[in-house]
C-alpha cells in the first residue's frame, strides 16, 4: 500500500503545483508519483510473471515519458516523450496479448475502439502541425491496439483492473492532446493527471490478479 499512498500524495501536490505554476514542485512531484507506480508494480510482484515483466517495462517507459515531457514548449522533447509512451503502450499490448482472449470479444472491442479513435483523430487533425500528424496518428493506432487488447482481457473473464487501467490511461492521453494542440489550461490537468496516475496504479495492481488467466 505504501507505494500507492506515495503516488496519490504526490499527485495531490502535483495538482496544486500545476494550478499555481510552481515549476520545480511540479517536476519533483510528477517524478515522485511516476516512480511510485513503478515501485508499486515491483512490490506487488511484477517480476514473477511474463505479463508482469512486460507491464513493468511499460511502466518504466511511461516514467521516462513523464521525464521527457517536463520541459515545456519544446517540440523535440514532446516528440521524444511521445515515442517513449508509444513504446510503453506497445509493452502493455504485448503483456495483454499473453492472456486468454475470446475472438468475438476481441473483434467487438476492435470495432468500438476503432470508431472512437477515428472520431478523436477527426477532432484533433485540424489542430495538428504538419510535423506532428504522422507521430500522432501512429500513437493513436498503438494506444488503440493496447486498449482493444486490454478490454478484451476484461470482457473475456480476465481481471477488470486491466480494462479499467488501460481505459483510464487512454482517456488521460486525450487531456494531454487537448492541452498541447487544442486548448491549453489547467482544466486538462485537473482530470487528466488523476486519470493517468490512478490508472497506472490500477495496471500495476493487475499483476496480482493475472496468474490464473494466462
KEKE-3310 file (N, C-alpha, C; in steps of 0.2 Angstrom, whole numbers, plus 5000, padded with zeros to 4 digits):
npx = (5004:5010:5018:5007:5000:5011:5011:4998:4998:5009:5003:4992:5000:5006:4995:4991:5003:5003:4992:4996:5007:5020:5035:5046:5041:5031:5039:5046:5036:5029:5038:5040:5028:5027:5038:5033:5023:5030:5037:5027:5022:5033:5033:5021:5024:5027:5038:5037:5029:5028:5019:5018:5032:5032:5023:5029:5040:5033:5028:5040:5044:5034:5037:5049:5044:5036:5047:5053:5043:5043:5051:5044:5035:5044:5046:5054:5057:5044:5040:5050:5045:5033:5036:5042:5031:5023:5031:5029:5015:5015:5022:5013:5003:5009:5010:4996:4992:4997:4987:4972:4961:4944:4939:4928:4924:4936:4935:4923:4928:4938:4931:4923:4933:4941:4931:4930:4943:4944:4935:4942:4954:4949:4944:4956:4964:4963:4970:4983:5000:5009:5021:5018:5008:5009:5016:5007:4996:5001:5003:4990:4985:4993:4990:4976:4977:4982:4972:4961:4966:4967:4953:4947:4953:4948:4934:4934:4934:4945:4955:4947:4954:4963:4957:4950:4961:4968:4959:4957:4970:4971:4961:4967:4977:4970:4967:4980:4983:4973:4977:4990:4987:4975:4967:4975:4977:4973:4962:4963:4973:4967:4958:4965:4978:4974:4967:4977:4988:4981:4976:4988:4992:4982:4984:4997:4993:4986:4995:4994:4983:4983:4988:4980:4973:4981)
npy = (4994:5006:5012:5016:5025:5035:5038:5044:5054:5062:5065:5074:5085:5088:5092:5104:5111:5112:5120:5132:5135:5131:5128:5119:5112:5105:5097:5089:5083:5076:5067:5059:5053:5046:5037:5030:5022:5013:5007:5002:4992:4983:4979:4973:4961:4961:4955:4941:4935:4933:4942:4952:4956:4962:4972:4979:4984:4993:5002:5008:5014:5023:5031:5036:5043:5053:5060:5065:5074:5085:5097:5112:5118:5113:5106:5095:5088:5085:5076:5066:5062:5057:5046:5038:5035:5029:5017:5012:5009:4999:4989:4986:4981:4969:4963:4961:4953:4941:4935:4925:4927:4930:4927:4933:4943:4951:4955:4964:4973:4979:4985:4995:5002:5006:5015:5025:5030:5035:5045:5054:5057:5064:5075:5080:5082:5095:5104:5100:5103:5101:5093:5085:5076:5062:5056:5058:5051:5038:5036:5036:5024:5014:5015:5013:4999:4994:4997:4989:4976:4976:4978:4967:4957:4959:4958:4945:4938:4940:4950:4964:4975:4977:4981:4993:5000:5002:5009:5021:5026:5028:5038:5048:5052:5059:5071:5076:5078:5087:5098:5101:5103:5109:5117:5125:5123:5123:5115:5104:5096:5095:5084:5075:5072:5065:5054:5048:5044:5036:5026:5020:5015:5006:4997:4993:4986:4975:4965:4957:4949:4941:4928:4916:4917:4917)
npz = (5000:5003:4992:4983:4991:4992:4979:4976:4986:4980:4968:4973:4977:4965:4957:4964:4962:4948:4946:4952:4945:4949:4945:4949:4959:4953:4944:4953:4960:4951:4946:4957:4959:4947:4949:4960:4955:4947:4957:4965:4956:4957:4970:4971:4964:4950:4944:4944:4934:4916:4910:4920:4920:4907:4909:4918:4911:4902:4912:4916:4904:4903:4914:4910:4899:4906:4912:4900:4895:4904:4901:4895:4880:4870:4855:4851:4864:4867:4856:4859:4871:4867:4859:4869:4877:4867:4865:4878:4878:4868:4875:4885:4877:4872:4884:4888:4877:4881:4888:4890:4877:4870:4854:4847:4857:4856:4843:4843:4853:4845:4835:4842:4849:4838:4831:4840:4841:4828:4828:4837:4831:4820:4826:4832:4821:4813:4821:4822:4819:4804:4805:4816:4812:4807:4818:4829:4823:4823:4836:4841:4835:4841:4854:4853:4849:4861:4870:4865:4866:4880:4885:4879:4887:4900:4896:4892:4904:4911:4923:4929:4932:4922:4910:4915:4920:4908:4900:4907:4906:4892:4891:4898:4890:4880:4887:4887:4874:4870:4878:4873:4859:4856:4866:4879:4896:4914:4917:4909:4915:4927:4927:4919:4924:4937:4931:4924:4933:4943:4935:4931:4943:4945:4934:4938:4949:4944:4941:4952:4949:4938:4936:4935:4924:4913)
capx = (5000:5014:5019:5001:4999:5015:5009:4992:5000:5012:4998:4989:5005:5007:4989:4992:5009:5001:4987:5000:5013:5026:5039:5051:5037:5028:5043:5048:5030:5027:5043:5039:5022:5029:5042:5029:5019:5034:5039:5021:5022:5038:5031:5016:5026:5028:5044:5035:5026:5029:5014:5021:5038:5031:5019:5034:5044:5029:5028:5046:5044:5030:5041:5054:5040:5035:5053:5054:5038:5044:5052:5038:5036:5049:5043:5058:5056:5037:5041:5053:5040:5028:5039:5043:5024:5021:5034:5026:5009:5017:5024:5007:4999:5012:5008:4989:4992:4998:4981:4967:4956:4939:4940:4922:4925:4941:4933:4919:4932:4941:4926:4921:4939:4942:4927:4932:4950:4943:4932:4947:4958:4945:4944:4962:4968:4963:4974:4990:5005:5011:5026:5015:5002:5010:5018:5001:4992:5005:5002:4983:4985:4996:4986:4970:4978:4983:4965:4957:4968:4965:4946:4946:4955:4942:4927:4935:4934:4951:4954:4944:4959:4967:4952:4949:4968:4970:4954:4959:4977:4969:4957:4971:4980:4966:4969:4987:4982:4969:4981:4995:4985:4968:4966:4979:4974:4973:4956:4965:4977:4963:4956:4970:4983:4972:4966:4984:4992:4977:4976:4994:4992:4977:4988:5002:4990:4983:4999:4992:4977:4983:4991:4975:4970:4986)
capy = (5000:5012:5015:5019:5031:5040:5041:5048:5060:5066:5068:5080:5090:5090:5096:5111:5114:5114:5126:5138:5136:5131:5123:5114:5107:5101:5092:5084:5079:5072:5061:5055:5050:5041:5032:5026:5017:5008:5004:4998:4985:4978:4977:4968:4955:4961:4951:4934:4933:4937:4948:4957:4959:4966:4978:4983:4988:4998:5007:5011:5018:5029:5035:5040:5048:5059:5064:5069:5079:5090:5104:5114:5122:5111:5100:5089:5085:5082:5070:5061:5059:5053:5040:5034:5032:5024:5011:5009:5006:4993:4984:4984:4977:4963:4960:4959:4948:4935:4932:4921:4931:4927:4931:4938:4949:4955:4959:4969:4979:4982:4990:5000:5007:5009:5020:5031:5033:5039:5052:5058:5059:5069:5081:5083:5084:5102:5107:5097:5105:5096:5088:5080:5072:5055:5054:5057:5045:5032:5035:5034:5017:5010:5015:5009:4992:4992:4997:4984:4970:4976:4977:4960:4953:4960:4955:4938:4935:4942:4955:4970:4980:4978:4985:4999:5004:5004:5014:5027:5028:5031:5044:5054:5055:5064:5078:5079:5080:5094:5103:5103:5105:5112:5122:5124:5126:5119:5111:5097:5093:5093:5077:5071:5069:5059:5048:5045:5041:5031:5021:5017:5011:5000:4992:4989:4981:4970:4960:4952:4945:4938:4921:4910:4919:4917)
capz = (5000:5004:4985:4981:4996:4990:4972:4977:4989:4976:4964:4975:4977:4958:4955:4967:4958:4941:4947:4954:4940:4953:4940:4952:4963:4948:4941:4958:4962:4945:4945:4963:4958:4942:4952:4965:4952:4946:4964:4966:4952:4959:4977:4970:4961:4943:4941:4944:4928:4909:4910:4925:4917:4901:4911:4921:4906:4900:4917:4916:4898:4905:4919:4905:4895:4910:4912:4894:4894:4909:4898:4891:4874:4865:4851:4851:4870:4867:4852:4862:4876:4863:4857:4875:4879:4862:4867:4884:4876:4865:4880:4888:4872:4872:4891:4887:4872:4885:4892:4885:4874:4866:4847:4846:4861:4853:4837:4845:4856:4840:4831:4846:4850:4831:4830:4845:4838:4821:4830:4841:4826:4816:4831:4833:4814:4811:4826:4822:4815:4799:4808:4821:4810:4807:4825:4832:4820:4825:4843:4842:4832:4846:4860:4852:4850:4868:4873:4862:4870:4887:4886:4878:4893:4905:4894:4891:4910:4915:4928:4927:4933:4916:4906:4919:4920:4901:4898:4911:4903:4886:4892:4900:4884:4877:4890:4885:4867:4870:4881:4868:4852:4855:4871:4884:4903:4920:4916:4906:4920:4933:4926:4915:4929:4941:4927:4922:4939:4946:4930:4931:4949:4944:4930:4942:4954:4940:4941:4957:4948:4931:4935:4934:4917:4907)
cpx = (5004:5016:5013:4999:5004:5013:5003:4994:5004:5008:4994:4993:5006:5001:4989:4998:5007:4996:4991:5006:5019:5031:5042:5046:5033:5032:5045:5042:5028:5032:5042:5033:5023:5033:5038:5025:5023:5036:5033:5021:5027:5036:5026:5017:5026:5033:5042:5032:5029:5025:5016:5027:5037:5027:5024:5038:5040:5028:5034:5047:5040:5033:5046:5050:5038:5041:5054:5049:5039:5046:5046:5040:5041:5046:5047:5057:5049:5037:5044:5049:5035:5030:5040:5036:5022:5024:5031:5019:5010:5019:5018:5003:5002:5010:5000:4988:4994:4992:4976:4961:4951:4939:4934:4923:4931:4939:4928:4923:4935:4937:4924:4927:4941:4938:4928:4938:4949:4940:4937:4952:4955:4945:4950:4966:4968:4968:4981:4994:5007:5016:5024:5010:5004:5012:5011:4996:4995:5003:4995:4982:4987:4992:4979:4971:4979:4976:4961:4959:4966:4958:4944:4948:4950:4936:4928:4935:4940:4950:4951:4949:4963:4963:4952:4956:4969:4965:4956:4965:4975:4966:4962:4975:4976:4967:4975:4986:4978:4973:4987:4993:4979:4967:4970:4976:4974:4967:4958:4969:4973:4960:4961:4975:4980:4970:4972:4987:4987:4977:4982:4995:4988:4981:4993:4999:4987:4988:4998:4986:4977:4985:4986:4972:4975:4986)
cpy = (5006:5015:5018:5025:5037:5043:5046:5055:5065:5069:5074:5086:5093:5094:5104:5115:5116:5120:5133:5139:5136:5125:5118:5109:5103:5096:5087:5080:5074:5065:5056:5051:5044:5035:5028:5021:5012:5004:4999:4991:4980:4975:4972:4962:4955:4956:4944:4931:4936:4943:4953:4960:4964:4973:4982:4987:4994:5004:5011:5016:5024:5034:5039:5045:5054:5063:5069:5075:5085:5097:5106:5118:5119:5105:5094:5085:5081:5076:5064:5057:5055:5046:5035:5031:5027:5017:5007:5006:4999:4987:4982:4980:4970:4959:4957:4953:4941:4931:4929:4926:4928:4931:4935:4944:4954:4959:4965:4975:4982:4987:4996:5005:5010:5015:5026:5034:5037:5045:5056:5061:5065:5075:5084:5086:5091:5106:5105:5100:5099:5091:5084:5076:5065:5053:5053:5051:5038:5030:5033:5026:5013:5010:5012:5002:4990:4992:4991:4977:4970:4975:4970:4956:4954:4957:4948:4934:4936:4947:4961:4976:4982:4982:4992:5003:5007:5010:5021:5030:5032:5037:5050:5056:5060:5071:5081:5082:5087:5099:5106:5106:5109:5118:5121:5127:5121:5113:5104:5093:5091:5086:5072:5068:5064:5053:5044:5041:5035:5025:5017:5012:5005:4995:4989:4984:4975:4964:4955:4947:4941:4930:4916:4911:4918:4910)
cpz = (5000:4997:4982:4985:4993:4983:4972:4981:4984:4970:4966:4975:4969:4955:4958:4963:4951:4941:4948:4950:4944:4949:4944:4956:4958:4945:4946:4960:4957:4945:4952:4962:4953:4945:4957:4961:4949:4952:4966:4963:4955:4966:4976:4966:4954:4940:4941:4938:4921:4909:4914:4923:4911:4904:4915:4916:4903:4905:4917:4910:4899:4909:4914:4901:4899:4911:4906:4893:4899:4906:4894:4885:4869:4862:4851:4858:4870:4862:4855:4868:4873:4861:4863:4877:4874:4863:4873:4882:4872:4870:4884:4883:4872:4879:4890:4882:4875:4888:4887:4883:4869:4859:4846:4850:4858:4847:4839:4848:4850:4836:4835:4847:4843:4830:4834:4843:4832:4823:4833:4836:4821:4820:4831:4826:4812:4815:4826:4817:4810:4801:4813:4819:4811:4814:4829:4830:4823:4832:4844:4840:4838:4852:4859:4852:4857:4871:4871:4866:4877:4889:4884:4883:4898:4903:4892:4898:4914:4920:4926:4928:4926:4911:4909:4918:4913:4898:4901:4908:4896:4886:4894:4895:4880:4880:4888:4878:4866:4873:4876:4861:4851:4860:4878:4891:4908:4920:4913:4911:4926:4933:4923:4920:4934:4937:4925:4928:4942:4941:4930:4937:4948:4939:4934:4947:4950:4940:4947:4955:4942:4931:4933:4927:4911:4904)
residu = (UNK:UNK:UNK:UNK:UNK:UNK:UNK:UNK:UNK:UNK:UNK:UNK:UNK:UNK:UNK:UNK:UNK:UNK:UNK:UNK:UNK:UNK:UNK:UNK:UNK:UNK:UNK:UNK:UNK:UNK:UNK:UNK:UNK:UNK:UNK:UNK:UNK:UNK:UNK:UNK:UNK:UNK:UNK:UNK:UNK:UNK:UNK:UNK:UNK:UNK:UNK:UNK:UNK:UNK:UNK:UNK:UNK:UNK:UNK:UNK:UNK:UNK:UNK:UNK:UNK:UNK:UNK:UNK:UNK:UNK:UNK:UNK:UNK:UNK:UNK:UNK:UNK:UNK:UNK:UNK:UNK:UNK:UNK:UNK:UNK:UNK:UNK:UNK:UNK:UNK:UNK:UNK:UNK:UNK:UNK:UNK:UNK:UNK:UNK:UNK:UNK:UNK:UNK:UNK:UNK:UNK:UNK:UNK:UNK:UNK:UNK:UNK:UNK:UNK:UNK:UNK:UNK:UNK:UNK:UNK:UNK:UNK:UNK:UNK:UNK:UNK:UNK:UNK:UNK:UNK:UNK:UNK:UNK:UNK:UNK:UNK:UNK:UNK:UNK:UNK:UNK:UNK:UNK:UNK:UNK:UNK:UNK:UNK:UNK:UNK:UNK:UNK:UNK:UNK:UNK:UNK:UNK:UNK:UNK:UNK:UNK:UNK:UNK:UNK:UNK:UNK:UNK:UNK:UNK:UNK:UNK:UNK:UNK:UNK:UNK:UNK:UNK:UNK:UNK:UNK:UNK:UNK:UNK:UNK:UNK:UNK:UNK:UNK:UNK:UNK:UNK:UNK:UNK:UNK:UNK:UNK:UNK:UNK:UNK:UNK:UNK:UNK:UNK:UNK:UNK:UNK:UNK:UNK:UNK:UNK:UNK:UNK:UNK:UNK)
# end
